[in-house]
Amino acid sequence: MAPALTTSTAHTYQSVSGKTLANSPSNNNAPKHVFPDGIKTSGQLPPIYGQLRPYSTFPKEITGPTVWKSEDYKDNPERWTHPFEDVEIEELGEAADAFIKSGRDLTGIAKENFPLPKLEQFLTSMRTELLNGKGFILFKKFPVQQWGLHKSAVAYMGLGTYLGYFVSQNGKGHVLGHVKDLGEDATAIDRVRIYRTNARQYFHADNSDVVGLLCVARALDGGESDIVSSHHVWNVLQRERPDVAETLTQPIWYFDRKGETSKGQEDWIRTAVFYLETGPDGRVYSKWDPYYIRSLTRFSDKGLIPPLSPAQEEATNVLEETCARLSLHMILEVGDIQFLSNCHVLHARTAYKDYAPPAPRRHLMRLWLATPEDEGGWRLPFEDCNEKKRGGIQVDNRAPVALLDAD
């Protein structure tokens, strides 16, 4: 049984500039003529370095429901899948129809205007399981082909509002993302986001608390999913390579913003890979994407930031190998929805090949969802910990956009 959600007290934080910041989230009262739900994504932020903890304070071993092995679930899909029942689909469909009829913009969807009285209790328990339990679920039998892109998007985003607040996923303000091969150059990692290609995605976590993926169309070959408990990975690293574990806790890692910056922001963020939550009994939190650390040579070659050290190169390779060795493999069928915690689950994707035209290309609708600390989210050492739409990617005051397909 996963622990119950808890509500944390407010904190006063020290910013990276040394200025004391009261945790009174201004982005939660954004102008509605730009942000229809009145909430602005806070965007990528560096950690509060004074709140980062040294390796010596990290646990030697993590226990509890967040630590799982692939063999726990490989042959027991009933433990991590939920086929939608007819009554649940009916409720989702009616809520979607009512929302569409209201004429509201999709970026303004919220729990308050998308009532799901029958599903709400289950989704509340699922949110707890995502945040504090094994950290993943696969819904099945969502009628995406029957409903089409518009109604499916409305129902999917409405469902997501019960798990978190949707945040912008790129510099264009996309709050409904589309994982699809657009023919972009996967080797140009300094400017291309890999989800817009058919290349392999290594184990990583997205810049949100929860990620959702709705399968609209499958590939001809590949594009399959692998997930792993980062807490299980941590335990294995502590036993086999504690030197690597220590390297990953140090704030020596530079992550690329890939040009998705607001005025005055640096082109990178210096951070760690593994953190401890703030406060007592902090859990181990992971923030990782190898593409984002390898794309910075345009800055390190100029001496603006240090290049990856041999220890970092080795840690990167050991982490990927360990994740792959311990991972749970799954295939998303059309109508499946995968929700994952980005706090303690890392995920990957195999390379893929699409069907020849006119067959549709592989297409996943993606949600990034935020769960603020004062609503039961993890206690993270970032200035936006209590903002409703913490994390994500926000460029200046770019308005949110919810397109029905990739652009």
N, C-alpha and C positions, 0 to 999 in steps of 0.2 A: 504494500500500500504506500503510495507516494505521500510525503508529508503535506499538510494543509498549507494553503497560501497564507502568508503573513503580511501585515502592513507595517512598514518601517516608519520611523520618525524622520522628520526633515533634518537635513544636515546643512552646515555652512562649509563651503569648499574653498580651497585655495587654488586659484587659477594658475596656469603655467606662467603667466606674466607676473604673478605675485599678488594680484588683486584679489581681495576677499569677495566671494560671490555668494549671496544668499540664494538658496535653492528655490527661487520663485520663478518658474518657467514662463518666460515671456512668449515663447512660441505657442503656448496653449491658448493664447488669445489673439490669434492672427486675424487680419482683415478678411472678412468673408467674401468680399468681392474678388479676392485673389485665391483664397483657400476656402472652398465652399463649406467645409466642416468646421472652420475656425481654428484649425490646428496646422502648424507649419512643421515640416520635417527639420530636425535640428542639424543633421548632416554629419560628416566625418569630423571627429575631434581627436586631438591627442589625449592621452590619459593625463590625469593629475599626478605628476611624477612623485610628489611627496606622499601619495597614498599607495604607491607600489611597494610590495613587500619583498624582502630578500628570499632567495632560494631556501635558506635555512629554516624559514617559517612555513614552508610548504609541507603538506603531509607526505610521509613515506608511502602510504597506501590509502587509497580512497575506498570506502565501503558504502553500501546502500544501493537503492534502485537505479541510480544513474550509471552504475557500473554493470555492464552486461557483455556477454560474449555472443558471437554469431551463432554458436551451437545452441544457445538458449532459445533462439527464434527460427533458425533455418527451416526446421521441419514442423514448426508450430505456427502457421500463419494466422490461426484464430486468435493468437495472443497480440497481434499487431495490425490486423486488418478489421475494417468495419464496413461490410456491404450495406449500402443505404437500403432501408426498408421502404416499401411503397408509401407508407404514411409520412415518412420523412421527406421523400421526394415531392409528394403532394404539397407539404407545407413550404418547402423551398420554392417550388414552382409558383404557388400562390403569392408568396412574398415578393418574388421577382416580378411577376406580372403587375402587382400593385405599385411597385417602385417605378417600373417603366411607365405605367399609366400616369404617375404623378408628374412626369416631365422633369424630375430632378436630374442634375448632372451626376454621372456615375462617381465622380470624385467627391460628392457630398454624401455618399452612402454611409450609414452608421447604424449601430444597434437600435437606436431610437426610432429610425424610420425603416427598419427591416426586422419586424417582429417574428421570432421563431419560438413561440411558447412551448411547443412539444420538444423541440431539439435543445432548448437552452440549457436544461439541467445536464444533459449528456455532454454538451460542448464545454460547459464550465468544468466538469470533471476531466475532460480531455485536455483543457488548458493547463490544469494542475499537473496532469501526467506529462505534458510536453515540457513544462518548466522544471518540475521537480522529480519526475520519474524517468522512464527510459528515454523519453525525448523524441519519440516518433510515432506516427500512425499512418496507415494507408487506407483511405476511403475508397470504396469500389462502387460501381454501378451508377455513377453520376451520368445523366442522360445528355451528354454534350452533343452527340450527333443529332438527337431528336430535337433539342432546344436551339441549336445553332449558336453562333458566337455571341450575339448580344445578350440573349437571356442567360446563357451559360455564364458569361462574365458577371452579370448582375448577381446571380445566385451564388457564384463562387466568392465574389467580394463580400456579399452580405454574410455568407458563412464565416469568412475570415474575420469580420468585425467582432465576432464572439471570442476570438482567440487573441486579438491584439489590434493595434491601430496601424493601418497601412501607411508606409513611408515611401518617399521617392527613391527610385532605384538607380537613377543616373542623372546626368546634368541636364537632361531634357525634361525632367519632372515626371517621368513615367511611374505611376503608382500601380499600374497593371502592366507587368513586364511580359515579354514574349521571347522565349528561348527558341531560337530558330536560326538556321544557317542562312545568312544573307550574303554569302560569298565573300566575306571580308577576310583579309590576310591574317591567319592565326599566328604567323611568325612576328607580326608587328605588334608585339605585346605592350609597347610603350603607349599605344593609342587605341588599340582594338580590345574590346571586352570579349572574352572567349565565348560567352553564351551566344554571341552573334555569329559563331562559326560552328563547324562540325568536329572540331578538334577535341581531343581528350581533355577533360578537366580533372586536375589532380585534387587530392583531398583538401578541402577548404571549408571555411565558414563565411557566410555572407554578412554584410554590415547591418544586421537586424537581429532581433531576439528569436524570431521564428521565420522560417521560409516555407511557402506553399507552392506546389507544382501540380497543375491540372493538365493531364495528358489529353490533348485535342487530336493529335495524329502521331502515329509511331513512324520510326525510320524503317527502311528496308532491312538494315543490319546495324547492330550496335545501339549506342545511346542508352545503355543500361546503367542502373544506379547502384552505387555502393555506399554504405554508411557505416560509421564506427563510433563507439562510445569513446570520446576523448578522455574520459576518466579511466577506462580500461587501458587505453594507450599510455596514459600517464603512469599507471601502475607498472606496466611492462617496461617502460623507459626507466623507472626508478630501480627496477631489479636488474635490467640488462645494461643500461647506458645512463647512469645518473649524471655523467658529465654532459650528455646531450640535454637531459632534462634541465640542468642548471643553465645551460646556454639559452634555452628557450624561455626562461623566466627573466632574462636580462633585457632592459629597455634599449637594446642596441640594434633593433631591427627597423629598417626604413621601408615603409609601404608607399607605393606610388598612388597619387591621386588621378593619374592619367588625364590631366588637364581639366578635370571636373572640380574646379576651384571657384570659390567666391572671391571678391575683391579683397586683396590684402592677405590671402592665405598662401602658405608655402605649397610647393608642388609635391610634397611628401609629408608623411607623419612618422615620427620616431616612436616606437612602441615596443611592447613585448609580445610573445606568442601565448604564453600562459600567465594568467594573473590569479591573484586571490581576491575574492569579494572583500569589500570594506566591512568593518565591524567584526564582532566575534564569530568564531566558527565559520570563517569564510570558505566557500567552495572554490574549486579550481575552474577558472573560466578560460576558454581558448578563443583566439582571434588569429586567423591564419589564411593565407592564400599565396602559394609559391609564385604564381605569375606576377603578383604585385611586388615581390621583393627582387625578382630577376629583371624587371623592366626599367630599372633605374640607372643603367650604365650611362645614359646621356647626362646624368648629373655626377655620378662618381668619377667618370672619365675626366671631368672638369675640376675635380677636387672639391665639389660642393658638399658632398656627403662621402663617408667612407664606403669602399666596396665591401662586398661580403668577405668575411675572413674565412680561412680554411675551416675553423671550428663551426662557423655558420653554414658553410657549404655541406659539411658532414652532417650537421644537425638536420638540415633540410632533407637530405637523402635518407637519413635514418628514420625521420618522422614519416615520410611518405611510405617507406618500406614497411614500417610497423603498422601503419594504418591499413595498408593493403593486405597484410598478413592476417589481421584481426577482423576484417570487415564482413558485413552482411550484404549479400548481393540480392537485388530485387529488380524485376522488370515491370515498368509501368505500362499498363494496357490503356487503351482509349477509355476514358471515363474514370480513370483512377485519379485520386488526389492525395499527394504525399505532403504531410506537414512534418517539419523537423525543427528541433531546437538548434539554434546556432551557438548556444552557450556551452553545451557539452556533447554535441554530436557534430562530427565532420562528415562531409559528403563529397562524392566524386562521380564522374560520368565517363563512360567509355566513349572513344571516338565512334562516329557513325557515318553511314551512307544512306542518302535518301532514295526513295523511289524516283524513277524517271518521270518527267512531266507527261501527262497532265495530273498525275497522282499528287496529292498534297504532300508538302514537306513535313518532316517531324516538327511538331509544334506543342510547346508547353506554355500555358499561362502561368505567370509567376507572381506571387505576393511576397513582399517583405513586411513583416508585422513587428511592431514594437510593444513591449510590455513594461511600462515604467515601474520603478522600484516601489512607489507608494501604492501600486495596484498589484503587488505580488511578484514583480519582476526581480531579477537578480540585482544585488547591490554592487554596482560596477563603479570603478574609480574614474568616472568621467563627469564633466560638469553638467551634462544633460540627463543624469540618471533618473530624474523625476519628470522629465518632459514626456508628454504622452507619445509623441512621435520621435523618440530618441533614435540616434543612429541614422541609417540611410545615407543618401547623397543629396545635398541641397546646394544649388548654385544661386547665390544672391536671393532674390525673391521670385525665382522662377515658379510659375503656377503649376499645380499638379495636373497631369494629363492621364486619361485612361482610354487609350486606343484599343480597338478590338482586334488588331493584328499588328505585326511588326512593321516598323517604318525604316 
